[in-house]
């Protein structure tokens, strides 16, 4: 049985669409949930025509990520789910797999943005890379922005 699931979130409604499903299974399975936000490093940017270089504020981004995860964790805790949060920096797929290994997770549950063809080639697929490299089961739920919008509209109508 699953004891601890890593749930990677990228800040998008598509990624968050996995949370209702996780909530459904976490309670009956007495499963703990580890919400994970991976920050991709931002290379320095030079503003053309000036000597000004914009450098990533790593600490501010980390704090933003923690602030993003806090209400999501609180919502799960309010529904009697044990939750931990993690913020990591690096390649998303590698950090998801690494976090799962380090905390002893036995499941990764995440959405896939449902890209195909050129979009998948250009943007790559974090979900596919996690599936390829993970040492544990990966539950993928395909979700598109249109499907998320449709679900939200149905919830408002209720």
ABEGO torsion letter per residue (X at the ends): XBABBBBBBAGBAAAAAAAAAAAAAAAAAGBBBBBBBBBBBBBBBBBBGBABBBBBBAAAAAAAAAAAAAAAAAAAAAAGBBBBBBBBBEBAAAAAAAAAAAAGBABBBBBBAGBBEAAAAAAEBAAAAAAAABABBBBBBBBBAAAAAAAAAAAAAX
